[in-house]
Amino acid sequence: MTTSAALDARSRLLRGLLDASREGLLAADARDGRILLANATACALLATDEDSLLGEPVDSLPLWPADWSLRVPRETLREDAGKGIDFVTVHNGNTLEIRTRWLAVGHNELLLIALNDPSERLRAEAALHESEARFRGILEQLPAISVQGYDEERRVTFWHDANERIYGYRREEAIGRRIEDLIPARHRGVERA
């Protein structure tokens, strides 16, 4: 394979990977803000094609905050290249989460803009909260059974009335404390079979 053919193959591979991303990606020249690249997801989220975006100033996009000139995020991004600036905007009636990052790639300074449609994640989070609320409601209806919930550090996250009768701690006293701190002295040091 010739060098040119190898470069073409690598370019097609990288383009395929870029377009396969579930996140919309735009890369702009950080000096003048002109868009250099847009993946397929960004084009779908913005309801346009890459050719329409290429060469356009990023701050002319409808999703770009009107009160931002390109210099504002660029100067901020250069001061803290790892963090960038995040914001939420509405485009064509859809909420988009936007993350911007300044990158130095060789001798080039780029502004990377990641676009994400949060609707699927927000629906999943709402369903999870609803499910947790139903589960808590069921547990609250079990007055004779002691049920607790803990996080990964064994801090209490759920405590209901039966626990108060058994352990002597009210919900407000128990939530956030480690379970070891709530075990009555009479039960400490008891070996389990």
C-alpha positions in Angstrom: 0.0 0.0 0.0 1.4 3.4 -0.9 1.8 6.2 1.6 -1.0 8.1 0.0 -3.3 5.0 0.1 -2.4 4.4 3.7 -3.2 8.0 4.6 -6.5 7.8 2.8 -7.4 4.5 4.6 -6.5 6.1 8.0 -8.5 9.2 7.2 -11.5 7.1 6.3 -11.1 5.1 9.5 -10.8 8.2 11.7 -13.8 9.8 9.9 -15.9 6.7 10.5 -15.0 6.7 14.2 -15.8 10.4 14.4 -19.2 9.9 12.7 -20.0 6.9 14.9 -19.9 9.0 18.1 -23.2 9.5 19.8 -22.0 13.0 20.7 -22.1 15.8 18.2 -18.6 17.2 17.7 -17.5 20.4 16.1 -13.9 21.6 15.8 -13.2 25.3 15.1 -10.0 27.3 14.7 -9.6 29.0 18.1 -8.0 32.1 16.4 -11.0 33.0 14.2 -13.7 30.6 15.3 -14.2 29.1 11.8 -15.6 25.6 11.9 -13.1 23.1 10.5 -15.0 19.8 11.1 -18.4 18.6 12.1 -19.4 15.0 12.6 -22.6 13.4 11.5 -24.2 13.6 14.9 -23.5 17.4 15.2 -25.1 17.8 11.7 -28.2 15.8 12.8 -28.5 17.8 16.0 -28.2 21.1 14.2 -30.4 19.9 11.3 -27.8 20.8 8.7 -25.0 19.2 6.7 -21.2 19.5 7.2 -20.7 21.6 4.0 -23.1 24.2 5.4 -21.1 24.4 8.6 -17.5 24.4 7.3 -15.9 27.8 7.3 -18.8 29.4 9.3 -17.9 31.2 12.5 -18.9 29.1 15.5 -20.4 32.2 17.2 -22.8 32.6 14.3 -24.5 29.3 15.2 -28.0 29.7 16.7 -27.0 27.6 19.7 -24.1 29.9 20.6 -24.9 32.3 23.5 -25.6 35.8 22.0 -23.7 37.5 24.7 -20.5 35.6 24.0 -17.9 36.7 21.6 -15.4 34.0 20.6 -12.7 35.8 22.6 -14.6 35.3 25.9 -14.6 31.5 25.9 -11.2 31.3 24.2 -9.5 33.4 26.9 -11.3 31.4 29.6 -10.6 28.1 28.0 -6.9 28.9 27.5 -6.6 29.6 31.2 -8.0 26.2 32.1 -7.8 23.9 29.1 -9.1 20.9 31.1 -12.4 22.4 32.2 -13.8 24.4 29.4 -17.3 26.1 29.5 -20.5 24.1 29.7 -24.0 25.5 29.0 -27.4 24.4 28.0 -29.3 25.9 25.1 -32.5 25.2 23.1 -32.1 24.7 19.3 -35.2 24.0 17.1 -37.2 23.3 20.2 -34.7 20.7 21.5 -32.5 21.1 24.6 -28.8 20.6 23.9 -26.0 20.4 26.4 -22.9 22.0 25.1 -19.3 21.5 26.3 -16.5 23.6 24.9 -12.8 22.8 25.3 -9.7 24.5 24.1 -7.1 22.2 22.6 -3.6 22.6 21.3 -2.9 20.1 18.5 0.6 20.5 17.2 0.8 24.2 16.2 -2.9 24.6 15.9 -5.3 25.9 18.6 -8.7 24.4 18.4 -12.0 24.9 20.0 -13.8 21.6 20.5 -17.5 21.8 20.9 -19.4 18.7 22.0 -23.2 18.7 21.6 -25.4 16.3 23.4 -29.2 15.8 23.4 -29.9 15.0 27.0 -33.6 13.9 26.5 -32.9 10.1 26.6 -30.7 10.4 29.8 -33.3 12.8 31.4 -36.1 10.3 30.7 -34.0 7.4 32.2 -33.2 9.6 35.3 -36.9 10.4 35.7 -37.9 6.8 35.4 -35.2 5.8 38.0 -36.5 8.5 40.4 -40.1 7.3 39.9 -39.0 3.7 40.5 -37.1 4.6 43.6 -40.1 6.5 45.0 -42.4 3.5 44.4 -39.9 1.2 46.1 -39.5 3.6 49.1 -43.3 3.8 49.3 -43.5 0.0 49.5 -40.8 -0.2 52.1 -42.5 2.5 54.2 -45.6 0.3 54.3 -43.8 -2.5 56.1 -44.0 -1.3 59.7 -42.9 -4.6 61.3 -39.8 -5.2 59.1 -36.6 -3.2 59.6 -35.2 -2.1 56.3 -32.2 0.1 55.8 -30.4 1.4 52.7 -26.7 2.2 52.5 -24.3 3.7 50.0 -20.9 2.2 49.1 -19.3 3.7 52.2 -22.0 2.1 54.4 -23.6 5.4 55.2 -27.4 5.2 55.7 -29.5 6.4 52.8 -32.8 4.9 53.8 -34.3 4.5 57.3 -37.9 3.9 58.2 -40.1 3.6 61.4 -39.3 0.0 62.2 -35.6 0.9 62.4 -36.4 3.6 65.0 -38.1 1.1 67.2 -35.3 -1.4 66.9 -32.2 0.9 66.9 -33.6 3.9 68.8 -32.5 6.5 66.1 -34.9 8.7 64.3 -34.6 9.0 60.6 -33.0 12.4 60.8 -30.4 11.0 63.2 -29.6 8.0 61.1 -29.4 9.3 57.5 -25.8 10.0 56.5 -24.2 8.1 59.4 -22.3 4.9 59.0 -24.3 1.8 60.1 -21.5 0.8 62.5 -22.2 3.9 64.5 -25.8 3.0 64.9 -25.5 -0.6 66.1 -26.6 -0.8 69.7 -23.8 -1.6 72.2 -25.5 -4.9 73.2 -25.0 -6.1 69.6 -21.4 -5.0 69.0 -18.7 -7.7 68.9 -21.3 -10.5 68.3 -19.8 -13.1 66.0 -22.0 -14.2 63.1 -22.1 -17.8 62.0 
